Amino acid sequence: MRTMMSAVVLSALLIGCARPDSHVQSGTSSCPTTPLAQEPPPDSNTDRLTDTWYSDGKLWAGPVRPYHGQWYAGGMKVGWWRATKGKLNIEGHRLDAPAPPLQSLIPDGYGDQYFQATGITFPTQGCWEINASVGDTDSFRIIVLVQPASANPLPDPVSPS
């Protein structure tokens, strides 16, 4: 009886501590997603933009809150941090089925290094490869599992108003 009561209490504590809106992307055998970075970018103004960063040590990318590490079809906001100077370029394509390429919106005004806000629009859900580069030297590839647009917490946040 005591063991059963302990299990109930432990379960209640674990459920109470879990954030129902926190998600970490997990890959499947059909979509081998890129592992998350071990460290956020080295910038205290940017590192808390998301709790899920991807990085190669020179370029960091992460879907901003309220996406909680998930990627969604339709438009979404993605923060980038560049250690190398240069213009950010983002391209991508779906890996598991035919689809038009992703579209990226990279606004001017952020300079040629450090933080860069962007908008990325995935036309469909599925397994996607994102290729980003800074100038002519650094390139970075991320594979992500994109969820349906109907689940996007901010439907179409990158469309012009």
N, C-alpha and C positions, 0 to 999 in steps of 0.2 A: 504494500500500500504506500509506504514511504517513497519507494522508487517511482511509482506511478505519479505521485503528487509532485515529486521533483521534476519529472519529465513534463508535466503540465505547466508548472511554473516556468521552467526553462523555455518551453515553446512560447508561452505568453510573452516572456521578456524578449525573445528573438523577434517575434512578430511585431511587438510594440516598438522595437528599435529600428526596424526596417523602414526605409523611406519608400512608399509605394510608387513614387514617381522617379525613382533612381533606376537607371538602366545602364548596363554596360553591354556594348555590342558583343555578341558572340558569333563566331563564324560557324559555318556548317561545312560538311565535306564538299558541297557543291560551291561554296563561297569561302575560300580561305582568307578571312579578314586579317588585316594588318594588326599586330599587337599594339597595345597602347604604349606610349612613352613612359619611362620610369620617372622622369622629372618634367615639371612644367618649364616653360621658357624662362630664361634668367632675367626676368623683368617683373618686379613686384606690382606694376600697374596692369600687367596683362595676365599673369599666371592664374588669376582667379576667375577669368572670363568663362572658363569651363572646367569641369573636373575630369575631362577625357581629352588628353592631348595625344597627337601622333607626331613623331619627330625622327629626323635622321641626325640630330645634333646641330644642324645649321638652319633648319626650317621646321617650324612647329605649325600644326593645324588642329583646330577643334571646333565642333559645332557648339555655338554659344548656348547659354541657358535660354529657354527652358527645355532644350532638346535632350538633356541628360545623357549625352553620349550616343544617341540614336541619330541616324540619318534618314531623311524622309523625301519621298517623291514630291515634286512641286518645289517651290522656292524655300530656301532656308539660309540663315545667317551663319557664316563660318569666319572665325578669327584666325589670323595667321601672324606669326612672328618670324622675322628674317634676320639672321645673324650677318648675312652677306648683303652688301649694297647691290641694288638693282631692282628693276621692275618685275613684279610678280606676274606670272602667267599661269593660268589654270585651264586644263583640258581634261576630258575624260570620256570613257565609253563603257557601255554595259558589256559584261563578260559572258553572261549566261543566256542571252537571247538578243535578237536584233532590236535596236532602238536608236533613235536619234541621239547625237552626242549631248552631254550635259552643257549647260550654258553657265557662264560665269560673269558676274558683274564686279569689276575691280575699280572702285572709285578713286579718282585723283585726290590729292590733298593729304596723304599720309606719309609723304616723303619716300625715299628710296631704301630705307632700312628700318628695322624693328617692326612695330605693329602695323597691320593692314587689315581693315574690315573688308569682307567680301560677301557677295550673295552667290549661292550656287543653286541652280535649278536642275533637278534630275527629272527627265520627262516620264520615267516609269520607276516602279519599284524593281528590286532585283540586286544582283551582284555587280558592283561598279568599280572600275579602276579610275582613280583621280591622279593625274600627272601634273605636278606643279614645278615651276622652275623660277629661278631668280636670275635675271640677266642671262648671260651665256654660260655660266659656270655650274651652278647648282641645280640639280633636278631631284625630285622626290616623288615616290609612287606610294599611294595608299589604296588598299582594296577594302571596300566597305559594303555592308549589307543594307540596302535602302528599303525602308518600310513604306507601306502604302500612303498616298497623299491624304487619305481620309483619317489617318492617325496623327497627322502633323499638328502639333499644338499651336502653331502660328501659321495658319494657311496663307500661303503666298506673301511672305513678309518682304520680298525683294522686288515686287512689281512697282513700277512708277505710279505715284499717286496722281 
